[in-house]
Amino acid sequence: MKRGAFAVWCINDFRKRGKFYPYHVDTMNLLNAAGFVTHDIFVTDFGRTFRSAFVNQIVEQQILPKRHEYGWVMRKPV
């Protein structure tokens, strides 16, 4: 990338084998360590999820359905 250029990463957290991973935080830390500077952050709301219609499953599994993702706007230093 050219110096001063912007890049946007759309990132969602996830679960694997029942463990929650805050992937957006890990990605931000890696990008900052690589020399990028955080310019802005936005959240994309996907609205109601299909899974939210099955409240009994949410209560049983104690896991809320995902309905958003993070957008990291990063800039390469000048």
N, CA, C and O atoms as a CHARMM CRD file, in Angstrom:
* protein
*
  312
    1    1 MET  N      0.82600  -1.19000   0.00000 PROA 1      0.00000
    2    1 MET  CA     0.00000   0.00000   0.00000 PROA 1      0.00000
    3    1 MET  C      0.86900   1.25200   0.00000 PROA 1      0.00000
    4    1 MET  O      1.97100   1.25800   0.54800 PROA 1      0.00000
    5    2 LYS  N      0.36700   2.28800  -0.60900 PROA 2      0.00000
    6    2 LYS  CA     1.07300   3.56300  -0.59700 PROA 2      0.00000
    7    2 LYS  C      0.95000   4.20700   0.78300 PROA 2      0.00000
    8    2 LYS  O     -0.01700   3.96200   1.50400 PROA 2      0.00000
    9    3 ARG  N      1.92200   5.02000   1.13900 PROA 3      0.00000
   10    3 ARG  CA     1.86900   5.74600   2.40800 PROA 3      0.00000
   11    3 ARG  C      0.64600   6.65700   2.41300 PROA 3      0.00000
   12    3 ARG  O      0.34300   7.30800   1.41300 PROA 3      0.00000
   13    4 GLY  N     -0.04200   6.69800   3.52700 PROA 4      0.00000
   14    4 GLY  CA    -1.23900   7.52200   3.67500 PROA 4      0.00000
   15    4 GLY  C     -2.50500   6.89600   3.13500 PROA 4      0.00000
   16    4 GLY  O     -3.58200   7.48100   3.25500 PROA 4      0.00000
   17    5 ALA  N     -2.39500   5.70100   2.53400 PROA 5      0.00000
   18    5 ALA  CA    -3.57400   5.03100   1.96900 PROA 5      0.00000
   19    5 ALA  C     -4.45500   4.46500   3.08600 PROA 5      0.00000
   20    5 ALA  O     -3.98200   4.15100   4.17800 PROA 5      0.00000
   21    6 PHE  N     -5.73800   4.34800   2.77900 PROA 6      0.00000
   22    6 PHE  CA    -6.70000   3.78900   3.72700 PROA 6      0.00000
   23    6 PHE  C     -7.05400   2.35700   3.33200 PROA 6      0.00000
   24    6 PHE  O     -7.02900   1.99900   2.15400 PROA 6      0.00000
   25    7 ALA  N     -7.38000   1.55500   4.32900 PROA 7      0.00000
   26    7 ALA  CA    -7.88100   0.19300   4.10700 PROA 7      0.00000
   27    7 ALA  C     -8.97500  -0.06000   5.13200 PROA 7      0.00000
   28    7 ALA  O     -8.90500   0.42600   6.26100 PROA 7      0.00000
   29    8 VAL  N     -9.98300  -0.82200   4.73500 PROA 8      0.00000
   30    8 VAL  CA   -11.08400  -1.14700   5.63500 PROA 8      0.00000
   31    8 VAL  C    -11.17100  -2.65900   5.77300 PROA 8      0.00000
   32    8 VAL  O    -11.17100  -3.38200   4.77600 PROA 8      0.00000
   33    9 TRP  N    -11.24600  -3.13300   7.00900 PROA 9      0.00000
   34    9 TRP  CA   -11.43800  -4.55400   7.28600 PROA 9      0.00000
   35    9 TRP  C    -12.77800  -4.71000   7.97100 PROA 9      0.00000
   36    9 TRP  O    -13.04600  -4.02200   8.95600 PROA 9      0.00000
   37   10 CYS  N    -13.63600  -5.60400   7.47300 PROA 10     0.00000
   38   10 CYS  CA   -14.92100  -5.92800   8.10400 PROA 10     0.00000
   39   10 CYS  C    -14.72400  -7.23500   8.85000 PROA 10     0.00000
   40   10 CYS  O    -14.39300  -8.26300   8.26000 PROA 10     0.00000
   41   11 ILE  N    -14.93400  -7.17600  10.15700 PROA 11     0.00000
   42   11 ILE  CA   -14.55100  -8.28500  11.03000 PROA 11     0.00000
   43   11 ILE  C    -15.71300  -8.64300  11.95000 PROA 11     0.00000
   44   11 ILE  O    -16.40200  -7.76300  12.46600 PROA 11     0.00000
   45   12 ASN  N    -15.92100  -9.92500  12.14500 PROA 12     0.00000
   46   12 ASN  CA   -16.94000 -10.39900  13.06700 PROA 12     0.00000
   47   12 ASN  C    -16.29500 -11.32400  14.08800 PROA 12     0.00000
   48   12 ASN  O    -15.36400 -12.06200  13.76400 PROA 12     0.00000
   49   13 ASP  N    -16.78300 -11.28400  15.30300 PROA 13     0.00000
   50   13 ASP  CA   -16.32700 -12.22500  16.32800 PROA 13     0.00000
   51   13 ASP  C    -16.94600 -13.58800  16.03500 PROA 13     0.00000
   52   13 ASP  O    -17.87700 -13.69200  15.23500 PROA 13     0.00000
   53   14 PHE  N    -16.43500 -14.62000  16.67600 PROA 14     0.00000
   54   14 PHE  CA   -16.97800 -15.96000  16.41500 PROA 14     0.00000
   55   14 PHE  C    -16.78200 -16.87100  17.61400 PROA 14     0.00000
   56   14 PHE  O    -16.05300 -16.55300  18.55400 PROA 14     0.00000
   57   15 ARG  N    -17.45200 -18.00600  17.55300 PROA 15     0.00000
   58   15 ARG  CA   -17.29300 -19.07500  18.54600 PROA 15     0.00000
   59   15 ARG  C    -16.76600 -20.30600  17.83100 PROA 15     0.00000
   60   15 ARG  O    -17.14700 -20.61100  16.70100 PROA 15     0.00000
   61   16 LYS  N    -15.88300 -21.00000  18.52500 PROA 16     0.00000
   62   16 LYS  CA   -15.36800 -22.26300  18.00200 PROA 16     0.00000
   63   16 LYS  C    -15.30600 -23.24600  19.15800 PROA 16     0.00000
   64   16 LYS  O    -14.65400 -23.00100  20.17300 PROA 16     0.00000
   65   17 ARG  N    -15.99600 -24.35700  18.98300 PROA 17     0.00000
   66   17 ARG  CA   -16.08000 -25.38000  20.02600 PROA 17     0.00000
   67   17 ARG  C    -16.51400 -24.77900  21.36900 PROA 17     0.00000
   68   17 ARG  O    -15.99500 -25.13700  22.42600 PROA 17     0.00000
   69   18 GLY  N    -17.47900 -23.85700  21.29400 PROA 18     0.00000
   70   18 GLY  CA   -18.05000 -23.26300  22.49600 PROA 18     0.00000
   71   18 GLY  C    -17.26500 -22.10700  23.08800 PROA 18     0.00000
   72   18 GLY  O    -17.74300 -21.46300  24.02200 PROA 18     0.00000
   73   19 LYS  N    -16.07200 -21.82300  22.57300 PROA 19     0.00000
   74   19 LYS  CA   -15.25900 -20.73500  23.10000 PROA 19     0.00000
   75   19 LYS  C    -15.45800 -19.48600  22.24000 PROA 19     0.00000
   76   19 LYS  O    -15.45200 -19.55800  21.01100 PROA 19     0.00000
   77   20 PHE  N    -15.63400 -18.33600  22.90600 PROA 20     0.00000
   78   20 PHE  CA   -15.84000 -17.06900  22.21400 PROA 20     0.00000
   79   20 PHE  C    -14.50200 -16.40700  21.91100 PROA 20     0.00000
   80   20 PHE  O    -13.63300 -16.31900  22.77900 PROA 20     0.00000
   81   21 TYR  N    -14.34200 -15.94000  20.67000 PROA 21     0.00000
   82   21 TYR  CA   -13.12000 -15.25300  20.25000 PROA 21     0.00000
   83   21 TYR  C    -13.45800 -13.82000  19.83500 PROA 21     0.00000
   84   21 TYR  O    -14.18500 -13.63200  18.85900 PROA 21     0.00000
   85   22 PRO  N    -12.95300 -12.80100  20.54500 PROA 22     0.00000
   86   22 PRO  CA   -13.18400 -11.40800  20.15800 PROA 22     0.00000
   87   22 PRO  C    -12.23500 -11.02800  19.02400 PROA 22     0.00000
   88   22 PRO  O    -11.28800 -10.26800  19.22200 PROA 22     0.00000
   89   23 TYR  N    -12.49700 -11.55900  17.85400 PROA 23     0.00000
   90   23 TYR  CA   -11.59700 -11.44900  16.70900 PROA 23     0.00000
   91   23 TYR  C    -11.35100 -10.00200  16.28300 PROA 23     0.00000
   92   23 TYR  O    -10.27400  -9.68000  15.78100 PROA 23     0.00000
   93   24 HSD  N    -12.33600  -9.13200  16.48000 PROA 24     0.00000
   94   24 HSD  CA   -12.14700  -7.74000  16.07500 PROA 24     0.00000
   95   24 HSD  C    -11.04100  -7.07200  16.90100 PROA 24     0.00000
   96   24 HSD  O    -10.30800  -6.23000  16.38300 PROA 24     0.00000
   97   25 VAL  N    -10.92100  -7.43700  18.16300 PROA 25     0.00000
   98   25 VAL  CA    -9.86400  -6.87400  19.02000 PROA 25     0.00000
   99   25 VAL  C     -8.50100  -7.40900  18.59700 PROA 25     0.00000
  100   25 VAL  O     -7.53800  -6.65000  18.48400 PROA 25     0.00000
  101   26 ASP  N     -8.42200  -8.71000  18.36600 PROA 26     0.00000
  102   26 ASP  CA    -7.15600  -9.32200  17.93600 PROA 26     0.00000
  103   26 ASP  C     -6.67800  -8.72800  16.61800 PROA 26     0.00000
  104   26 ASP  O     -5.49100  -8.44900  16.44800 PROA 26     0.00000
  105   27 THR  N     -7.62000  -8.53400  15.67900 PROA 27     0.00000
  106   27 THR  CA    -7.25900  -7.98300  14.37400 PROA 27     0.00000
  107   27 THR  C     -6.75900  -6.55400  14.50400 PROA 27     0.00000
  108   27 THR  O     -5.77700  -6.18100  13.86200 PROA 27     0.00000
  109   28 MET  N     -7.42300  -5.74800  15.32600 PROA 28     0.00000
  110   28 MET  CA    -6.98800  -4.37100  15.52800 PROA 28     0.00000
  111   28 MET  C     -5.57700  -4.32900  16.11100 PROA 28     0.00000
  112   28 MET  O     -4.74500  -3.53700  15.66900 PROA 28     0.00000
  113   29 ASN  N     -5.30800  -5.17100  17.09100 PROA 29     0.00000
  114   29 ASN  CA    -3.97300  -5.20500  17.69300 PROA 29     0.00000
  115   29 ASN  C     -2.90500  -5.61000  16.67300 PROA 29     0.00000
  116   29 ASN  O     -1.81300  -5.04200  16.66200 PROA 29     0.00000
  117   30 LEU  N     -3.21300  -6.58700  15.82200 PROA 30     0.00000
  118   30 LEU  CA    -2.25900  -7.01200  14.79300 PROA 30     0.00000
  119   30 LEU  C     -2.00800  -5.90300  13.77000 PROA 30     0.00000
  120   30 LEU  O     -0.86900  -5.67700  13.36300 PROA 30     0.00000
  121   31 LEU  N     -3.06400  -5.21800  13.36100 PROA 31     0.00000
  122   31 LEU  CA    -2.91100  -4.14000  12.39100 PROA 31     0.00000
  123   31 LEU  C     -2.10500  -2.98000  12.97900 PROA 31     0.00000
  124   31 LEU  O     -1.26400  -2.40000  12.29200 PROA 31     0.00000
  125   32 ASN  N     -2.35800  -2.64300  14.23400 PROA 32     0.00000
  126   32 ASN  CA    -1.57500  -1.59600  14.89000 PROA 32     0.00000
  127   32 ASN  C     -0.11400  -2.01400  15.01900 PROA 32     0.00000
  128   32 ASN  O      0.78300  -1.19500  14.81600 PROA 32     0.00000
  129   33 ALA  N      0.13300  -3.26600  15.35300 PROA 33     0.00000
  130   33 ALA  CA     1.50800  -3.76600  15.47500 PROA 33     0.00000
  131   33 ALA  C      2.22000  -3.75700  14.11700 PROA 33     0.00000
  132   33 ALA  O      3.44400  -3.63600  14.05500 PROA 33     0.00000
  133   34 ALA  N      1.44400  -3.88800  13.02500 PROA 34     0.00000
  134   34 ALA  CA     2.02100  -3.87200  11.67800 PROA 34     0.00000
  135   34 ALA  C      2.27800  -2.44800  11.18900 PROA 34     0.00000
  136   34 ALA  O      2.81800  -2.25000  10.10100 PROA 34     0.00000
  137   35 GLY  N      1.89000  -1.45300  11.99700 PROA 35     0.00000
  138   35 GLY  CA     2.18000  -0.07800  11.65100 PROA 35     0.00000
  139   35 GLY  C      0.99600   0.74200  11.17700 PROA 35     0.00000
  140   35 GLY  O      1.13700   1.93600  10.91100 PROA 35     0.00000
  141   36 PHE  N     -0.17700   0.11400  11.06700 PROA 36     0.00000
  142   36 PHE  CA    -1.36400   0.86800  10.66600 PROA 36     0.00000
  143   36 PHE  C     -1.87100   1.70500  11.83500 PROA 36     0.00000
  144   36 PHE  O     -1.67100   1.35800  12.99900 PROA 36     0.00000
  145   37 VAL  N     -2.52700   2.80800  11.50700 PROA 37     0.00000
  146   37 VAL  CA    -3.10400   3.69100  12.51800 PROA 37     0.00000
  147   37 VAL  C     -4.62400   3.63200  12.37700 PROA 37     0.00000
  148   37 VAL  O     -5.15600   3.74700  11.27300 PROA 37     0.00000
  149   38 THR  N     -5.31700   3.45300  13.49900 PROA 38     0.00000
  150   38 THR  CA    -6.77600   3.41800  13.45900 PROA 38     0.00000
  151   38 THR  C     -7.30300   4.80300  13.12400 PROA 38     0.00000
  152   38 THR  O     -7.02000   5.77300  13.82800 PROA 38     0.00000
  153   39 HSD  N     -8.07200   4.88800  12.04400 PROA 39     0.00000
  154   39 HSD  CA    -8.65500   6.16300  11.62500 PROA 39     0.00000
  155   39 HSD  C    -10.09500   6.27700  12.12100 PROA 39     0.00000
  156   39 HSD  O    -10.52600   7.34200  12.56300 PROA 39     0.00000
  157   40 ASP  N    -10.83500   5.16700  12.04200 PROA 40     0.00000
  158   40 ASP  CA   -12.23100   5.17500  12.46800 PROA 40     0.00000
  159   40 ASP  C    -12.71300   3.74500  12.64300 PROA 40     0.00000
  160   40 ASP  O    -12.07300   2.79600  12.18900 PROA 40     0.00000
  161   41 ILE  N    -13.84900   3.60800  13.30900 PROA 41     0.00000
  162   41 ILE  CA   -14.49000   2.30200  13.51400 PROA 41     0.00000
  163   41 ILE  C    -15.97500   2.48600  13.24000 PROA 41     0.00000
  164   41 ILE  O    -16.56000   3.49200  13.64200 PROA 41     0.00000
  165   42 PHE  N    -16.59300   1.51600  12.55500 PROA 42     0.00000
  166   42 PHE  CA   -18.03700   1.56200  12.38600 PROA 42     0.00000
  167   42 PHE  C    -18.60700   0.17500  12.62100 PROA 42     0.00000
  168   42 PHE  O    -17.91300  -0.83200  12.48400 PROA 42     0.00000
  169   43 VAL  N    -19.88400   0.14200  12.97700 PROA 43     0.00000
  170   43 VAL  CA   -20.57700  -1.11500  13.22900 PROA 43     0.00000
  171   43 VAL  C    -21.70800  -1.23400  12.21900 PROA 43     0.00000
  172   43 VAL  O    -22.52400  -0.32400  12.07400 PROA 43     0.00000
  173   44 THR  N    -21.74900  -2.36600  11.52200 PROA 44     0.00000
  174   44 THR  CA   -22.82600  -2.64900  10.58500 PROA 44     0.00000
  175   44 THR  C    -23.84400  -3.52900  11.29000 PROA 44     0.00000
  176   44 THR  O    -23.51900  -4.62700  11.74200 PROA 44     0.00000
  177   45 ASP  N    -25.06800  -3.04700  11.38300 PROA 45     0.00000
  178   45 ASP  CA   -26.14900  -3.78100  12.04300 PROA 45     0.00000
  179   45 ASP  C    -26.90800  -4.56200  10.97400 PROA 45     0.00000
  180   45 ASP  O    -27.42300  -3.97900  10.02000 PROA 45     0.00000
  181   46 PHE  N    -26.97400  -5.86800  11.13400 PROA 46     0.00000
  182   46 PHE  CA   -27.66200  -6.72200  10.17200 PROA 46     0.00000
  183   46 PHE  C    -29.15400  -6.85800  10.45800 PROA 46     0.00000
  184   46 PHE  O    -29.86300  -7.56000   9.73700 PROA 46     0.00000
  185   47 GLY  N    -29.63500  -6.19300  11.50500 PROA 47     0.00000
  186   47 GLY  CA   -31.05200  -6.27900  11.85600 PROA 47     0.00000
  187   47 GLY  C    -31.35100  -7.58000  12.59300 PROA 47     0.00000
  188   47 GLY  O    -30.44400  -8.23000  13.11300 PROA 47     0.00000
  189   48 ARG  N    -32.58900  -7.94300  12.63300 PROA 48     0.00000
  190   48 ARG  CA   -32.99200  -9.15900  13.35200 PROA 48     0.00000
  191   48 ARG  C    -32.41100 -10.39500  12.68800 PROA 48     0.00000
  192   48 ARG  O    -32.38600 -10.50500  11.46200 PROA 48     0.00000
  193   49 THR  N    -31.95100 -11.30900  13.50000 PROA 49     0.00000
  194   49 THR  CA   -31.43500 -12.57300  12.97300 PROA 49     0.00000
  195   49 THR  C    -32.56000 -13.60000  12.93300 PROA 49     0.00000
  196   49 THR  O    -33.53400 -13.49600  13.67900 PROA 49     0.00000
  197   50 PHE  N    -32.41900 -14.57300  12.07100 PROA 50     0.00000
  198   50 PHE  CA   -33.39100 -15.66300  11.99400 PROA 50     0.00000
  199   50 PHE  C    -33.44500 -16.41100  13.32100 PROA 50     0.00000
  200   50 PHE  O    -34.51100 -16.82800  13.77500 PROA 50     0.00000
  201   51 ARG  N    -32.27800 -16.57100  13.93000 PROA 51     0.00000
  202   51 ARG  CA   -32.20000 -17.33900  15.17700 PROA 51     0.00000
  203   51 ARG  C    -32.93500 -16.65700  16.32600 PROA 51     0.00000
  204   51 ARG  O    -33.35000 -17.33400  17.26700 PROA 51     0.00000
  205   52 SER  N    -33.10700 -15.34000  16.27700 PROA 52     0.00000
  206   52 SER  CA   -33.77900 -14.63400  17.36400 PROA 52     0.00000
  207   52 SER  C    -35.24900 -15.03900  17.47900 PROA 52     0.00000
  208   52 SER  O    -35.88300 -14.76900  18.49900 PROA 52     0.00000
  209   53 ALA  N    -35.79700 -15.68200  16.44600 PROA 53     0.00000
  210   53 ALA  CA   -37.17200 -16.16500  16.49800 PROA 53     0.00000
  211   53 ALA  C    -37.30700 -17.39300  17.39400 PROA 53     0.00000
  212   53 ALA  O    -38.41600 -17.75300  17.78800 PROA 53     0.00000
  213   54 PHE  N    -36.20000 -18.03000  17.71500 PROA 54     0.00000
  214   54 PHE  CA   -36.21600 -19.24300  18.53200 PROA 54     0.00000
  215   54 PHE  C    -35.64600 -18.94000  19.91000 PROA 54     0.00000
  216   54 PHE  O    -34.54600 -19.37200  20.25300 PROA 54     0.00000
  217   55 VAL  N    -36.41100 -18.19100  20.69100 PROA 55     0.00000
  218   55 VAL  CA   -35.95500 -17.72100  22.00100 PROA 55     0.00000
  219   55 VAL  C    -35.60000 -18.88400  22.91000 PROA 55     0.00000
  220   55 VAL  O    -34.65600 -18.77900  23.69300 PROA 55     0.00000
  221   56 ASN  N    -36.32300 -19.98200  22.82900 PROA 56     0.00000
  222   56 ASN  CA   -36.03200 -21.12500  23.70100 PROA 56     0.00000
  223   56 ASN  C    -34.61600 -21.66300  23.47400 PROA 56     0.00000
  224   56 ASN  O    -33.96600 -22.09200  24.42800 PROA 56     0.00000
  225   57 GLN  N    -34.12900 -21.64700  22.23500 PROA 57     0.00000
  226   57 GLN  CA   -32.75400 -22.10000  21.97200 PROA 57     0.00000
  227   57 GLN  C    -31.73700 -21.12800  22.56000 PROA 57     0.00000
  228   57 GLN  O    -30.70700 -21.54700  23.08900 PROA 57     0.00000
  229   58 ILE  N    -32.02400 -19.84100  22.46900 PROA 58     0.00000
  230   58 ILE  CA   -31.11300 -18.83900  23.02900 PROA 58     0.00000
  231   58 ILE  C    -31.01200 -19.01800  24.54000 PROA 58     0.00000
  232   58 ILE  O    -29.92200 -18.94000  25.10800 PROA 58     0.00000
  233   59 VAL  N    -32.14500 -19.25700  25.18600 PROA 59     0.00000
  234   59 VAL  CA   -32.15300 -19.45600  26.64200 PROA 59     0.00000
  235   59 VAL  C    -31.42500 -20.74100  27.00700 PROA 59     0.00000
  236   59 VAL  O    -30.63000 -20.74600  27.94600 PROA 59     0.00000
  237   60 GLU  N    -31.67600 -21.81700  26.29400 PROA 60     0.00000
  238   60 GLU  CA   -31.03300 -23.10600  26.58300 PROA 60     0.00000
  239   60 GLU  C    -29.52000 -23.04500  26.37300 PROA 60     0.00000
  240   60 GLU  O    -28.76100 -23.52700  27.21300 PROA 60     0.00000
  241   61 GLN  N    -29.08300 -22.46400  25.27200 PROA 61     0.00000
  242   61 GLN  CA   -27.65400 -22.44000  24.94100 PROA 61     0.00000
  243   61 GLN  C    -26.92600 -21.26000  25.58000 PROA 61     0.00000
  244   61 GLN  O    -25.69700 -21.24900  25.64100 PROA 61     0.00000
  245   62 GLN  N    -27.67200 -20.27700  26.05100 PROA 62     0.00000
  246   62 GLN  CA   -27.11600 -19.06100  26.66200 PROA 62     0.00000
  247   62 GLN  C    -26.11500 -18.36800  25.73600 PROA 62     0.00000
  248   62 GLN  O    -25.06000 -17.90800  26.17200 PROA 62     0.00000
  249   63 ILE  N    -26.46600 -18.30500  24.46100 PROA 63     0.00000
  250   63 ILE  CA   -25.64200 -17.63400  23.45900 PROA 63     0.00000
  251   63 ILE  C    -26.54400 -16.70700  22.65100 PROA 63     0.00000
  252   63 ILE  O    -27.53200 -17.14700  22.06200 PROA 63     0.00000
  253   64 LEU  N    -26.20200 -15.43600  22.62700 PROA 64     0.00000
  254   64 LEU  CA   -26.97900 -14.47200  21.85500 PROA 64     0.00000
  255   64 LEU  C    -26.61100 -14.55600  20.37900 PROA 64     0.00000
  256   64 LEU  O    -25.44400 -14.76400  20.04500 PROA 64     0.00000
  257   65 PRO  N    -27.58800 -14.39600  19.49200 PROA 65     0.00000
  258   65 PRO  CA   -27.28500 -14.42500  18.05900 PROA 65     0.00000
  259   65 PRO  C    -26.51300 -13.18300  17.62900 PROA 65     0.00000
  260   65 PRO  O    -26.75600 -12.08700  18.13300 PROA 65     0.00000
  261   66 LYS  N    -25.58900 -13.36100  16.70100 PROA 66     0.00000
  262   66 LYS  CA   -24.80800 -12.24000  16.17200 PROA 66     0.00000
  263   66 LYS  C    -25.64900 -11.48000  15.15100 PROA 66     0.00000
  264   66 LYS  O    -26.30000 -12.08000  14.29600 PROA 66     0.00000
  265   67 ARG  N    -25.62800 -10.16600  15.24900 PROA 67     0.00000
  266   67 ARG  CA   -26.38400  -9.35200  14.30900 PROA 67     0.00000
  267   67 ARG  C    -25.60700  -8.12500  13.87000 PROA 67     0.00000
  268   67 ARG  O    -26.20000  -7.16000  13.38800 PROA 67     0.00000
  269   68 HSD  N    -24.29200  -8.14300  14.02800 PROA 68     0.00000
  270   68 HSD  CA   -23.47800  -7.00100  13.62900 PROA 68     0.00000
  271   68 HSD  C    -22.06200  -7.46100  13.29000 PROA 68     0.00000
  272   68 HSD  O    -21.66600  -8.58900  13.58500 PROA 68     0.00000
  273   69 GLU  N    -21.31200  -6.55700  12.66200 PROA 69     0.00000
  274   69 GLU  CA   -19.88700  -6.77000  12.46000 PROA 69     0.00000
  275   69 GLU  C    -19.19500  -5.41200  12.57100 PROA 69     0.00000
  276   69 GLU  O    -19.83200  -4.36600  12.43900 PROA 69     0.00000
  277   70 TYR  N    -17.90800  -5.44200  12.81000 PROA 70     0.00000
  278   70 TYR  CA   -17.12900  -4.22400  12.98100 PROA 70     0.00000
  279   70 TYR  C    -16.38600  -3.88300  11.70000 PROA 70     0.00000
  280   70 TYR  O    -15.91400  -4.77200  10.99100 PROA 70     0.00000
  281   71 GLY  N    -16.28700  -2.62800  11.41500 PROA 71     0.00000
  282   71 GLY  CA   -15.48500  -2.14900  10.29200 PROA 71     0.00000
  283   71 GLY  C    -14.35000  -1.30000  10.83700 PROA 71     0.00000
  284   71 GLY  O    -14.58700  -0.27800  11.48200 PROA 71     0.00000
  285   72 TRP  N    -13.11800  -1.71900  10.58000 PROA 72     0.00000
  286   72 TRP  CA   -11.94500  -0.96700  11.02800 PROA 72     0.00000
  287   72 TRP  C    -11.38800  -0.20800   9.84000 PROA 72     0.00000
  288   72 TRP  O    -10.98900  -0.80100   8.83700 PROA 72     0.00000
  289   73 VAL  N    -11.36600   1.10800   9.96500 PROA 73     0.00000
  290   73 VAL  CA   -10.78000   1.95900   8.93300 PROA 73     0.00000
  291   73 VAL  C     -9.37400   2.29000   9.40600 PROA 73     0.00000
  292   73 VAL  O     -9.18700   3.00400  10.39100 PROA 73     0.00000
  293   74 MET  N     -8.39100   1.76000   8.69100 PROA 74     0.00000
  294   74 MET  CA    -6.99400   1.91600   9.08300 PROA 74     0.00000
  295   74 MET  C     -6.25800   2.73200   8.01400 PROA 74     0.00000
  296   74 MET  O     -6.63300   2.74500   6.84200 PROA 74     0.00000
  297   75 ARG  N     -5.22500   3.39400   8.45300 PROA 75     0.00000
  298   75 ARG  CA    -4.42500   4.20000   7.52300 PROA 75     0.00000
  299   75 ARG  C     -2.95100   3.83300   7.66700 PROA 75     0.00000
  300   75 ARG  O     -2.43300   3.66900   8.77200 PROA 75     0.00000
  301   76 LYS  N     -2.30500   3.71100   6.53600 PROA 76     0.00000
  302   76 LYS  CA    -0.87500   3.46600   6.55200 PROA 76     0.00000
  303   76 LYS  C     -0.18700   4.82200   6.80500 PROA 76     0.00000
  304   76 LYS  O     -0.50300   5.81500   6.14900 PROA 76     0.00000
  305   77 PRO  N      0.75100   4.85200   7.75900 PROA 77     0.00000
  306   77 PRO  CA     1.39300   6.13100   8.08200 PROA 77     0.00000
  307   77 PRO  C      2.02900   6.78400   6.85600 PROA 77     0.00000
  308   77 PRO  O      2.47700   6.11300   5.92600 PROA 77     0.00000
  309   78 VAL  N      2.05200   8.10600   6.88900 PROA 78     0.00000
  310   78 VAL  CA     2.62700   8.90400   5.78000 PROA 78     0.00000
  311   78 VAL  C      4.13100   8.78700   5.77900 PROA 78     0.00000
  312   78 VAL  O      4.79600   9.38100   4.92900 PROA 78     0.00000
